[in-house]
């Protein structure tokens, strides 16, 4: 989780509500986008999206009004999940510990403790995982109850405490989501406890669980394989054989099962029956260790039946096959020394395929990858390989970002060259328009104030038309001219101006309310115009600001980012080299072991070939 | 040999396996003495065990460094995202179109094409993984671009397959761009034949 500590308390507080929200109640599209990447196992992209979104959420003035608020708890936990999936245990662990230390409700704390325990278990720290589980008390979210108990049982098993694991696993036998797994692990716990008879019965149940999804079928096969092996070691060869027969011919445990089924028959001296599984196995991919053993076991069965000629032939074939495999291993070792191995691992066309590890076997001109599938059985190799692939992915991203930064710089420069000569002229014109606009706005304010005043202090003359104002001015002028005169003509004129004045006043008084209403209507119309003008004004201001913002203030962030990218590239280069060396070294070690084993097989096959040849020749001589 | 299981996947073989005694027939054991010696070599030779522990510590240290650099690169990605958004999609002109699939829909979505104001701006052809991510509730950002404030027209065309029949659906929507960023959500339902505009 990328967000600061205080946010965790808030996140935790809303966790329950958020968990209740299904994916379809999505209110934040960017959170949905992060899920879209995560569902495709593109965890870097998912984290990038969600980190950005959460940072923005806590950066807004009122996070409670932000659309992510509805999902914030789930988003915070999703970050932790994605970090785990992206193998960033440290960051995920830190974030979860922060939740544990916050003042949160039981279900939230318990879920966090469960996640922490799972991380610690994955990191092979079962004792710490148990301590994390010990922090769980009170209400536990239903969604994690079975998984939590299953984890607890696995931790006990990893600590060598099968007696503690057994009752926990017994309580999970009805769990639908753990069907097969709970049964199998209970069998193993009983076995570790020394209760072999109970373990056998339990593994028998695990080997018969119903269902048809791939993991369930695989666990069923594994149960039957282990059970068959137990029977075999107890010399119950018949039971071993029938149990091993239940392992599917196409599953991941098929080769091992065929090999052991053959040994079960051979141990019961039924060599003719051992030929069936071993013949089948001997035709499979010769890079598989079980197949390599079958190449030797098959002629052994023929020789035990006294068919020495056929045995000699097959021993000869085995010698050839081992020689061929040794050549492949030598080519692999040579290619690793020459650095080709790492190049092939990151070939894009191979990684596009979900079965890429299998495809590597048949990659043309890349003998170093023939044994990759068998190397994948090593946990160390898997971790090193995954890290190497992640680093390669980061390397490509950094290269691409460096190009993006160059493009951004060019874009900023182009914008600067375009806008800088234009903007001073635009600004000058804008200032003139702005001054005119402000004047008009002041006039409008003045009119508004005057109309408001008229409501409490009516002054009809203020609503006079321009004709009326002119007439009033002329009457006023006539009255001034008549001042000081006392003749009859003046008196008659005064009477006339008085009538005209009265007439004017009559009109003003009688039309006052109508005119006031009309003035208000006109002002309202003016307000509409003013609003439209304001909108255009604001739009212009935004566009003007955007023009500046489109090229100002980017140099420093781009420079800083470029420095970060370069520094990361340097560190990445060193790390990739170190990780690559580890990968090569693990591959080298594993291949050398395979080589030594193959040499031992080859020697055995040579001796057996000579022996069978002699026996066949002797038998032929006796027959003649 | 016990198996662990992650909460979301049946990744039971992720747990470090407890090794089970290897099986070989007694007749082969003598001949394969060398092999077995190598197989148990880790216990038989302390020097080798020590180097194994060193190698483990080295791998752990490398793993931690890998985690550190992932964290750093994620930080750069976040900063770059913000810079890109500021530089290329300023909020007063930004528009983003998102695509989601309604709950329970199982039709095969082949492609989505969108036009804004009559101009084709995005077309996407879906991979199986992408379709699955949409069906699980993920939301795809199909397009991010810039438009002026005001009223606009969005044309959406969807192609796919529902059962045995082809799906070809088109729909036109109007939307208004205000001063802030505009997010447009399209939800596909009714076996792909119904295209709805979300209210984001």
Interface residues (C-beta under 8 A of the other chain):
Chain A: X2 X22 X23 X24 X26 X27 X29 X30 X32 X33 X35 X36 X37 X38 X39 X40 X41 X44 X47 X48 X51 X52 X55 X67 X86 X87 X88 X89 X90 X91 X118 X121 X122 X124 X144 X147 X150 X151 X154 X157 X158 X165 X178 X181 X184 X185 X188 X189 X213 X214 X215 X216 X218 X219 X222 X226 X229 X232 X233 X259 X260 X263 X266 X267 X293 X296 X297 X300 X379 X380 X383 X384 X387 X390 X391 X394 X397 X398 X401 X404 X405 X408 X411 X412 X539 X542 X543 X546 X549 X550 X554 X557 X558 X561 X564 X565 X568 X571 X572 X575 X578 X579 X582 X585 X593 X596 X597 X600 X601 X604 X607
Chain B: X1 X2 X3 X4 X5 X6 X7 X9 X10 X11 X12 X13 X14 X15 X16 X18 X20 X21 X23 X24 X25 X27 X28 X31 X32 X34 X35 X38 X55 X56 X58 X59 X62 X63 X64 X65 X66 X67 X68 X69 X70 X71 X72 X73 X74 X75 X76 X77 X78 X79 X80 X81 X82 X83 X84 X86 X87 X90 X92 X93 X96 X98 X100 X102 X103 X129 X130 X132 X133 X134 X136 X137 X138 X139 X140 X141 X149 X179 X183 X185 X200
